[in-house]
Amino acid sequence: MVGACLTTISILRLLEISRSLALLIDSFLALDSLVFLSSSFISYLSIRSRQFSARLERIADVIFLLGLAIMVVIGFMLTYEFGILEIGH
């Protein structure tokens, strides 16, 4: 998922969208990458921990779902912007 976020950041540089929106989406994607990275790290810790395994697994799941929710918001932002570009041309 981190790779998907970083790839989308790179692709945004090639698209003709407003600079302010591109900066906002870049920021959300960078945050989303950190969210997915922290979910992966906590998931790894849950595998290694015997005492807190179930609790860490639940935390990792919630963080992962938060990352997915952020990605959905970004998808809506991009879809809206592409719709505006199509109408404008």
N, C-alpha and C positions, 0 to 999 in steps of 0.2 A: 504494500500500500504506500510505503514511503516512496518507492520508485515511481508509482503512478502520480503522486503529487509532484515529484521533481520533474517528471516528463511533461506534465501539464504546464508547469512554470516555464519550461523551455519552449513549448509550443506557443504559449501566449506571446512570446517575443516575435513570432512570425505573423501573428494575426493583426488585422487592422481594427483594434478596439481602442476606446479612449484610454489615455494614459492613466487617468485617475482610477478607472475601473480595473485596469491591468495591475496597478499597484495594490489595490484592495484585494484582488483575487490572489496575487502573489503572496501577500501577507497571510491571508487565510490558509493558503496551501502550505506555507512554511510552518504555520502553527499546527496544521493538520499532520504534517510530517512528524513533528515533535510528539503529538498525541499518539500516533501509531507507534513511534519508536518507544515511548514510555509504556504503552500497552505490551509491546513485545518484551521489554525488559522485565516488567512485573510478571508476565506470564512465565518467563524463564525462571525468575525467582520462585514462582509457585511450584515449578517442577523440582527445584533443588531443595525447597524447604519442606521439612516433614511436619513441623509444628503449625505453620501458618498457611499451608498449601491451599485449603479451601477458600480462606478469606482472600488471599492474594489472587486466586483465580477469578473470584467474583469481581474484584477491583479491576483486574485486567479486562474482563468482559465489559464492564461499564465504560471504561476508558476507550475500548475499541468501538463500542456503539456510539460514543460521543464523536469519535473520529469519522465514523460513517455518516453521522448526522451533519457534521461540518462539510463533508464531501457532497452531500445532497444539496446543501445551501449553495455551495460553489457551482454545482451543476445547474441549479436554477438561475443563478446569476449569469452564467455563460449562455444558457439557452435564451434568456431574456435579451441579452446583448446581441446575440446572433439574429433574433427576431427583429430587433430595432434596425440592425444593419441591412437586413433583407428589405424591410419597408422603405428605408432611406434610399436604397439603390434602385 
